[in-house]
Amino acid sequence: MRREHLLPSPEDTRALGAALAELVRPGDLVVVVGPLGAGKTAFTQGVGAALGVREPVTSPTFVIARVHRGGRLPLVHVDAYRLGSVADVDDLDLDVTVSDSVTVVEWGQGLVEQLADEHLEVRLDRRDDDVRTALLVPHGPSWEQRLDGAA
């Protein structure tokens, strides 16, 4: 799978999430970073759709975390925007669900990496022409191999 992506539409952002969902395994942590409007939730919607999540995947800004079951793997969707520290993340007890789920965390950079030995960072950005870009940054050999091995 390419490491850099041009995403002209929200559908392209969802498609990238869906393609990435084909690579995920139980216990995976995906940290999605980028400014407001960069497509973090659209990306997670693509992941959820490809995993077979039946209910809508919406931003968990006010509830902080949602668990979606019923698909190939449970999807734990977290919005860490309002969390101020690693201690706040610890209070969520996410480590209880991480081992059997795919955990996607928006705004989690610097807060959630300790939840897994390896993780994938998805850096989304929004250009002035409203086109999004994505950079996939693997942290650990398993993610390196999966990204390199995906067509």
N, C-alpha and C positions, 0 to 999 in steps of 0.2 A: 504494500500500500504506500502510495506517495506520502511524504511527510508534509508537503505544502499543498494547499488547496485554495482555489479561487471559487467563491460561493456567490454567484450573481443573485440568487433568490433564496427566500426562506426554505423552499422545497429542496434546494441544493444543500443547505445546512442540515435539514432533516435526513437527506440521503447519505450524507457523510456519517451522521450518527447511526443510521441503519447499517451501513457498511462496517462500521467499527463494532457494532453489536455482534456481527458474525465472528469476531475474534475474541470476544470476552469469555471469561471463565468464572466459576464461583470464586469469590474472594478478591476479584479485581476492584481496584480503585481507579477512577477516572476523575481528574481534577480539571474543571473547565474554568478558564480565566478569560477576562476581557471586560471592556467597558460596558456600560448600560447600552442596550440595543445591539450588541454584537452577535446575538443569536444563541446564547447559552441554553435557554429553555428550548428553542427550536431543535438544537442539536440533541438534547436529552429526549425530546419527543420522538426523534428518529430512532434513538436507542430503544426506547420503550416499545415503539411500534414493531421493530424487528424482533424484539424479545417476545412479542405476543401479549403485551400488556393491553387489557381490554378497556380500562377506564382512562379518561383523559389525563395526560401528563401536563400539569400546570406548574407554574413557579410556586415553590413552597415557602415564599418569602416570609409569610406571617406565621406559618406553623413550623417552619425551619426544616422539617424532614417528613417525607411521605414514603411509605413502603407500598409498592405495587406488586401484587402476587398474581399468579395465574398464567404467567408466561413461561418460557423455557427456563428462565432464572428469575428469582425475585429481583426487583429493581428498587434500590434505596436511593431516593432523590433528595438531596440536601441543598439548601441555600444558606451558605455561611455568611451572607452579607452583614447580618446583624450580630454575628458572634465576634467578640473582641479578643479572644485568647484561646490557646490550646485547652485551657481549663474549661472554657465554655463548651468546647467540642467534647471533652471527656464527660461532661454532665449529660450529654445526649445518649451515652452508652451505645454509640454506633459500632463499637468493637463486637458487640453481641451479635449483630446481623451481618457483619462484613464477611465472615468465612463462607457463608452459603449464598451470598448475593453478589450482585454487581452494584457498587456504590458509586454514584455520580454526584460530585459536589461542585456546585457553582460557587464562585467567590472563595474557594477553599485554599488557595495558594498560601503556604506558610502556616496553615492551621491544621491540616488533616493528613499530611504525608505520613505521620507516625502510625496511621491505621493499618498500613500494609507494608510489607518489605519492599514492594515495587509498586509503581503506579505509572499511569499515562497522564501526561499533562496536555490538554488541548487548549491552545492559545488562539482565541478568536479575536478578530478586530474588524472594525467597520470603517471603510474608506469614505472620503468625502462624497464619492459618487454613489454611496449606499450599498456598494458591493462589499461582502464580507470576505475575510481571508481566514484560513485556519493553518496552524502549524502544530503538528503532532510531535511531542517531545517525550520519548520513552525514558523512564527512569528504572533501569534494571534490565538484565539480559533477557528475561522472558518477553517483555514488550519489544525489545530490539528484534528478537527472532520472529515474533508474530508479525510485526510491521514489515520486516524484510521478506517474509515468506508469503505474504498476502499478495494476490495478483491485482 
